[in-house]
Amino acid sequence: MDYYHAILSEEQADARMYRWHALVVCAYLVQHPSRAHEKYLDGQFRQLQLYVDQGLDALLRVAARQVARNKHGARPGYDMAPLAAYAPLPPGGPPGHFRATFCALPVRDGSFVFDGHPAYGHRIETIAEATVESWRSIQA
């Protein structure tokens, strides 16, 4: 099963599930860097750290700020200022193991939110934390 695309597809029909979209994208791509654009991985790793440190609302504020910035014709590129306090993506990765991954997400009747949005959010949070933890371990 292609968990990543299945989640993205379900998000499109479920606004409450979509709240975790940025987190899903960042965690998936940082866990699977060969599927990502290398120039964005550092920012995605820093977004995961922001989430782990400050929570979903803080991550959503940063994402909304970026969307608004892009809509208003600001210079191209991503504004890294809100993420400057977080460590860059360590060299030498990806890690060999993550304690939580997308392929371990339970799905029932084709849905990842079969037991409610809070439970789904907790599972995505666990994946995000595991991703940051594993990447940090390779720099130790």
C-alpha positions, 0 to 999 in steps of 0.5 A, a space after each residue: 500500500 502506498 500510505 503516503 498517497 492514500 493519506 493525501 487522498 483521504 485528506 482532500 475529502 476531510 478538512 479535519 484530517 487535513 490539519 496534519 497535512 504539513 506534518 505528514 508531508 514533512 515527516 514522510 519526506 524526511 523519512 524517505 529523502 530519496 523521494 524528496 527535493 534535497 533543497 527542501 529537506 533541511 526546512 522540512 526537518 526544521 518544521 518537524 522540530 518546530 512541531 515537536 517543540 511547539 505543537 501543531 498550531 505553531 506549525 500551522 501558523 508558520 505554514 499560513 504565513 508562508 502561503 500568505 507571503 507567496 501570494 503577496 508576491 514576496 521574493 521567491 523561496 521559503 522564509 526560514 526566519 521562523 525556523 532559524 532556531 532549529 538544527 539543520 538536517 544532519 549530514 550522513 543520513 538517512 537513519 537506518 531505523 525509525 521507531 514509528 513509520 507510515 507503513 505501520 499506520 492502521 487503516 480500516 475500511 480504507 480510512 486512517 481516521 477510523 477511530 477519530 481525528 485525535 487518535 489519527 493526530 496522535 499517530 502522526 505526532 508519534 511519527 514526527 517525533 520518531 523522525 526527529 529522534 532518529 535524525 538527531 541520533 546520527 549526529 551523536 
